Amino acid sequence: MQPELPTPEESVLADLESLLLALDMHPMFMRQPFKILRLNLLGMKADGLTPDLAALKVRFASMPDAELFAAWGALHNPFRLQDRVLN
């Protein structure tokens, strides 16, 4: 059993969410396994991404599995968005 990692900061979650939306891989729309996320971050070409998003891809691809998994899991948490409203 792995120890529970603290929930990543909201800025990390926002960065990961932005990247996954740009890659059409957002967890609220796709329930892909973590291993698929890791493989996509390592192998997916970043040609069509802006320099900022390409840098995020590199950042998250180099993140340790436990840390990336904690952020990935936090994005899957539906309670994270309960305070947001659509206008």
OpenMM code with the backbone's topology and positions (N, CA, C; nanometers):
from openmm import Vec3, app, unit

residues = "MET GLN PRO GLU LEU PRO THR PRO GLU GLU SER VAL LEU ALA ASP LEU GLU SER LEU LEU LEU ALA LEU ASP MET HIS PRO MET PHE MET ARG GLN PRO PHE LYS ILE LEU ARG LEU ASN LEU LEU GLY MET LYS ALA ASP GLY LEU THR PRO ASP LEU ALA ALA LEU LYS VAL ARG PHE ALA SER MET PRO ASP ALA GLU LEU PHE ALA ALA TRP GLY ALA LEU HIS ASN PRO PHE ARG LEU GLN ASP ARG VAL LEU ASN".split()
positions = [
    Vec3(0.0843, -0.1180, 0.0000),
    Vec3(0.0000, 0.0000, 0.0000),
    Vec3(0.0887, 0.1242, 0.0000),
    Vec3(0.0632, 0.2144, -0.0933),
    Vec3(0.1428, 0.3363, -0.1029),
    Vec3(0.0913, 0.4401, -0.0040),
    Vec3(0.1828, 0.5180, 0.0553),
    Vec3(0.1362, 0.6263, 0.1425),
    Vec3(0.0635, 0.7314, 0.0589),
    Vec3(-0.0353, 0.7942, 0.1208),
    Vec3(-0.1098, 0.8983, 0.0493),
    Vec3(-0.0231, 1.0217, 0.0335),
    Vec3(-0.0190, 1.0705, -0.0882),
    Vec3(0.0551, 1.1933, -0.1148),
    Vec3(-0.0372, 1.3112, -0.0916),
    Vec3(0.0186, 1.4245, -0.0498),
    Vec3(-0.0671, 1.5424, -0.0327),
    Vec3(-0.1246, 1.5854, -0.1672),
    Vec3(-0.2407, 1.6481, -0.1630),
    Vec3(-0.3010, 1.6997, -0.2859),
    Vec3(-0.2114, 1.8085, -0.3413),
    Vec3(-0.1798, 1.7995, -0.4699),
    Vec3(-0.0934, 1.9022, -0.5298),
    Vec3(-0.1572, 2.0407, -0.5221),
    Vec3(-0.0729, 2.1412, -0.5312),
    Vec3(-0.1225, 2.2786, -0.5286),
    Vec3(-0.2145, 2.3028, -0.6472),
    Vec3(-0.3065, 2.3965, -0.6309),
    Vec3(-0.4036, 2.4266, -0.7361),
    Vec3(-0.3346, 2.4721, -0.8645),
    Vec3(-0.2208, 2.5403, -0.8523),
    Vec3(-0.1495, 2.5852, -0.9728),
    Vec3(-0.0984, 2.4662, -1.0542),
    Vec3(-0.0522, 2.3609, -0.9865),
    Vec3(-0.0067, 2.2399, -1.0560),
    Vec3(-0.1248, 2.1736, -1.1247),
    Vec3(-0.2373, 2.1665, -1.0550),
    Vec3(-0.3568, 2.1066, -1.1146),
    Vec3(-0.4060, 2.1875, -1.2341),
    Vec3(-0.4005, 2.3185, -1.2231),
    Vec3(-0.4432, 2.4035, -1.3345),
    Vec3(-0.3515, 2.3849, -1.4549),
    Vec3(-0.2214, 2.3735, -1.4304),
    Vec3(-0.1271, 2.3506, -1.5402),
    Vec3(-0.1515, 2.2156, -1.6069),
    Vec3(-0.1707, 2.1120, -1.5256),
    Vec3(-0.1967, 1.9785, -1.5814),
    Vec3(-0.3281, 1.9773, -1.6572),
    Vec3(-0.4288, 2.0431, -1.6018),
    Vec3(-0.5582, 2.0493, -1.6677),
    Vec3(-0.5471, 2.1211, -1.8024),
    Vec3(-0.4743, 2.2309, -1.8083),
    Vec3(-0.4541, 2.3041, -1.9342),
    Vec3(-0.3854, 2.2163, -2.0381),
    Vec3(-0.2823, 2.1454, -1.9953),
    Vec3(-0.2101, 2.0578, -2.0870),
    Vec3(-0.2994, 1.9465, -2.1388),
    Vec3(-0.3733, 1.8828, -2.0495),
    Vec3(-0.4576, 1.7709, -2.0911),
    Vec3(-0.5712, 1.8168, -2.1815),
    Vec3(-0.6242, 1.9342, -2.1579),
    Vec3(-0.7260, 1.9874, -2.2482),
    Vec3(-0.6671, 2.0119, -2.3872),
    Vec3(-0.5463, 2.0660, -2.3926),
    Vec3(-0.4815, 2.0911, -2.5215),
    Vec3(-0.4525, 1.9613, -2.5959),
    Vec3(-0.4269, 1.8535, -2.5203),
    Vec3(-0.3972, 1.7235, -2.5811),
    Vec3(-0.5228, 1.6374, -2.5991),
    Vec3(-0.6402, 1.6918, -2.5703),
    Vec3(-0.7668, 1.6164, -2.5755),
    Vec3(-0.7632, 1.4926, -2.4874),
    Vec3(-0.7069, 1.5080, -2.3688),
    Vec3(-0.6941, 1.3964, -2.2755),
    Vec3(-0.7506, 1.4293, -2.1375),
    Vec3(-0.8439, 1.5235, -2.1276),
    Vec3(-0.8914, 1.5651, -1.9956),
    Vec3(-0.9597, 1.4490, -1.9234),
    Vec3(-0.9278, 1.4273, -1.7951),
    Vec3(-0.9835, 1.3135, -1.7216),
    Vec3(-1.1342, 1.3185, -1.7026),
    Vec3(-1.1956, 1.4354, -1.7070),
    Vec3(-1.3409, 1.4405, -1.6922),
    Vec3(-1.4103, 1.3885, -1.8180),
    Vec3(-1.3382, 1.3852, -1.9294),
    Vec3(-1.3956, 1.3381, -2.0545),
    Vec3(-1.3446, 1.1996, -2.0921),
    Vec3(-1.2253, 1.1655, -2.0480),
    Vec3(-1.1638, 1.0369, -2.0811),
    Vec3(-1.1151, 0.9707, -1.9529),
    Vec3(-1.1629, 0.8518, -1.9259),
    Vec3(-1.1171, 0.7781, -1.8086),
    Vec3(-1.0065, 0.6816, -1.8502),
    Vec3(-0.8954, 0.7352, -1.8954),
    Vec3(-0.7854, 0.6501, -1.9368),
    Vec3(-0.6999, 0.6144, -1.8163),
    Vec3(-0.6379, 0.5000, -1.8200),
    Vec3(-0.5501, 0.4599, -1.7099),
    Vec3(-0.4278, 0.5513, -1.6999),
    Vec3(-0.3721, 0.5552, -1.5813),
    Vec3(-0.2544, 0.6384, -1.5566),
    Vec3(-0.1384, 0.6001, -1.6487),
    Vec3(-0.1205, 0.4703, -1.6731),
    Vec3(-0.0099, 0.4261, -1.7594),
    Vec3(-0.0224, 0.4857, -1.8991),
    Vec3(-0.1441, 0.4991, -1.9483),
    Vec3(-0.1660, 0.5590, -2.0799),
    Vec3(-0.1278, 0.7074, -2.0762),
    Vec3(-0.1648, 0.7743, -1.9688),
    Vec3(-0.1253, 0.9149, -1.9530),
    Vec3(0.0265, 0.9276, -1.9582),
    Vec3(0.0947, 0.8445, -1.8813),
    Vec3(0.2422, 0.8506, -1.8756),
    Vec3(0.3018, 0.8257, -2.0145),
    Vec3(0.2534, 0.7232, -2.0848),
    Vec3(0.3048, 0.6937, -2.2190),
    Vec3(0.2785, 0.8080, -2.3160),
    Vec3(0.1601, 0.8676, -2.3083),
    Vec3(0.1278, 0.9792, -2.3968),
    Vec3(0.2154, 1.1006, -2.3685),
    Vec3(0.2403, 1.1280, -2.2429),
    Vec3(0.3249, 1.2424, -2.2092),
    Vec3(0.4683, 1.2209, -2.2578),
    Vec3(0.5135, 1.0972, -2.2538),
    Vec3(0.6496, 1.0685, -2.2978),
    Vec3(0.6609, 1.0620, -2.4501),
    Vec3(0.5585, 1.0065, -2.5162),
    Vec3(0.5717, 0.9790, -2.6584),
    Vec3(0.4964, 1.0694, -2.7531),
    Vec3(0.3975, 1.1424, -2.7046),
    Vec3(0.3160, 1.2248, -2.7927),
    Vec3(0.3972, 1.3445, -2.8423),
    Vec3(0.3870, 1.3710, -2.9715),
    Vec3(0.4592, 1.4850, -3.0289),
    Vec3(0.3923, 1.6150, -2.9857),
    Vec3(0.4743, 1.7151, -2.9620),
    Vec3(0.4254, 1.8444, -2.9145),
    Vec3(0.4318, 1.9495, -3.0240),
    Vec3(0.4328, 1.9067, -3.1505),
    Vec3(0.4471, 2.0002, -3.2620),
    Vec3(0.3389, 2.1073, -3.2643),
    Vec3(0.2149, 2.0708, -3.2370),
    Vec3(0.1054, 2.1660, -3.2465),
    Vec3(0.0816, 2.2481, -3.1209),
    Vec3(0.1618, 2.2264, -3.0189),
    Vec3(0.1426, 2.2975, -2.8925),
    Vec3(0.2172, 2.4305, -2.8926),
    Vec3(0.1624, 2.5251, -2.8194),
    Vec3(0.2334, 2.6514, -2.7989),
    Vec3(0.3591, 2.6223, -2.7165),
    Vec3(0.4562, 2.7124, -2.7179),
    Vec3(0.5778, 2.6891, -2.6374),
    Vec3(0.5479, 2.6683, -2.4886),
    Vec3(0.4500, 2.7414, -2.4360),
    Vec3(0.4146, 2.7252, -2.2940),
    Vec3(0.3602, 2.5847, -2.2669),
    Vec3(0.2711, 2.5366, -2.3548),
    Vec3(0.2143, 2.4034, -2.3360),
    Vec3(0.3188, 2.2945, -2.3602),
    Vec3(0.4081, 2.3156, -2.4544),
    Vec3(0.5159, 2.2196, -2.4780),
    Vec3(0.6059, 2.2094, -2.3546),
    Vec3(0.6303, 2.3226, -2.2893),
    Vec3(0.7106, 2.3227, -2.1665),
    Vec3(0.6378, 2.2482, -2.0543),
    Vec3(0.5063, 2.2651, -2.0471),
    Vec3(0.4285, 2.1905, -1.9470),
    Vec3(0.4361, 2.0411, -1.9737),
    Vec3(0.4298, 2.0025, -2.1004),
    Vec3(0.4383, 1.8610, -2.1366),
    Vec3(0.5706, 1.8025, -2.0883),
    Vec3(0.6788, 1.8742, -2.1133),
    Vec3(0.8112, 1.8288, -2.0684),
    Vec3(0.8147, 1.8206, -1.9161),
    Vec3(0.7599, 1.9216, -1.8502),
    Vec3(0.7589, 1.9259, -1.7029),
    Vec3(0.6847, 1.8061, -1.6449),
    Vec3(0.5651, 1.7789, -1.6964),
    Vec3(0.4866, 1.6683, -1.6413),
    Vec3(0.5411, 1.5325, -1.6846),
    Vec3(0.6010, 1.5241, -1.8013),
    Vec3(0.6608, 1.3979, -1.8463),
    Vec3(0.7800, 1.3596, -1.7589),
    Vec3(0.8500, 1.4591, -1.7060),
    Vec3(0.9668, 1.4308, -1.6233),
    Vec3(0.9334, 1.4175, -1.4742),
    Vec3(0.8087, 1.4399, -1.4387),
    Vec3(0.7658, 1.4317, -1.2992),
    Vec3(0.7671, 1.2850, -1.2524),
    Vec3(0.8079, 1.2596, -1.1289),
    Vec3(0.8035, 1.1221, -1.0774),
    Vec3(0.6607, 1.0666, -1.0819),
    Vec3(0.6498, 0.9351, -1.1000),
    Vec3(0.5187, 0.8718, -1.1118),
    Vec3(0.4251, 0.9047, -0.9953),
    Vec3(0.4766, 0.8977, -0.8739),
    Vec3(0.3908, 0.9215, -0.7571),
    Vec3(0.3339, 1.0628, -0.7568),
    Vec3(0.4156, 1.1591, -0.7930),
    Vec3(0.3718, 1.2988, -0.7948),
    Vec3(0.2715, 1.3244, -0.9073),
    Vec3(0.2997, 1.2701, -1.0258),
    Vec3(0.2074, 1.2853, -1.1381),
    Vec3(0.0768, 1.2124, -1.1103),
    Vec3(0.0851, 1.0940, -1.0483),
    Vec3(-0.0352, 1.0184, -1.0162),
    Vec3(-0.1229, 1.0945, -0.9169),
    Vec3(-0.0617, 1.1619, -0.8201),
    Vec3(-0.1381, 1.2411, -0.7228),
    Vec3(-0.2129, 1.3540, -0.7937),
    Vec3(-0.1470, 1.4205, -0.8873),
    Vec3(-0.2131, 1.5286, -0.9621),
    Vec3(-0.3229, 1.4723, -1.0518),
    Vec3(-0.2950, 1.3611, -1.1185),
    Vec3(-0.3930, 1.2953, -1.2055),
    Vec3(-0.5165, 1.2546, -1.1244),
    Vec3(-0.4938, 1.1976, -1.0074),
    Vec3(-0.6046, 1.1574, -0.9208),
    Vec3(-0.6847, 1.2765, -0.8720),
    Vec3(-0.6173, 1.3857, -0.8400),
    Vec3(-0.6869, 1.5063, -0.7936),
    Vec3(-0.7752, 1.5641, -0.9042),
    Vec3(-0.7306, 1.5543, -1.0288),
    Vec3(-0.8135, 1.6025, -1.1393),
    Vec3(-0.9383, 1.5173, -1.1577),
    Vec3(-0.9314, 1.3911, -1.1202),
    Vec3(-1.0466, 1.3014, -1.1314),
    Vec3(-1.1485, 1.3240, -1.0196),
    Vec3(-1.1116, 1.3998, -0.9187),
    Vec3(-1.1993, 1.4216, -0.8032),
    Vec3(-1.3111, 1.5186, -0.8410),
    Vec3(-1.4368, 1.4702, -0.8473),
    Vec3(-1.5461, 1.5597, -0.8871),
    Vec3(-1.5738, 1.6701, -0.7851),
    Vec3(-1.5338, 1.6517, -0.6604),
    Vec3(-1.5578, 1.7539, -0.5584),
    Vec3(-1.4659, 1.8742, -0.5760),
    Vec3(-1.3595, 1.8574, -0.6525),
    Vec3(-1.2670, 1.9673, -0.6778),
    Vec3(-1.3372, 2.0827, -0.7513),
    Vec3(-1.4365, 2.0518, -0.8296),
    Vec3(-1.5042, 2.1531, -0.9120),
    Vec3(-1.6364, 2.1993, -0.8522),
    Vec3(-1.6719, 2.1540, -0.7354),
    Vec3(-1.8044, 2.1849, -0.6811),
    Vec3(-1.8280, 2.3331, -0.6554),
    Vec3(-1.7208, 2.4091, -0.6334),
    Vec3(-1.7377, 2.5520, -0.6067),
    Vec3(-1.7431, 2.6368, -0.7333),
    Vec3(-1.7164, 2.5754, -0.8469),
    Vec3(-1.7178, 2.6499, -0.9731),
    Vec3(-1.8584, 2.6518, -1.0303),
    Vec3(-1.8928, 2.7630, -1.0924),
    Vec3(-2.0221, 2.7745, -1.1570),
    Vec3(-2.0028, 2.8219, -1.3001),
    Vec3(-2.0933, 2.7801, -1.3869),
    Vec3(-2.0908, 2.8260, -1.5245),
    Vec3(-2.1758, 2.9494, -1.5375),
    Vec3(-2.1274, 3.0487, -1.6064),
    Vec3(-2.2044, 3.1712, -1.6265),
    Vec3(-2.2623, 3.1730, -1.7649),
] * unit.nanometer
topology = app.Topology()
chain = topology.addChain("A")
for resn in residues:
    res = topology.addResidue(resn, chain)
    for name in ("N", "CA", "C"):
        topology.addAtom(name, app.Element.getBySymbol(name[0]), res)
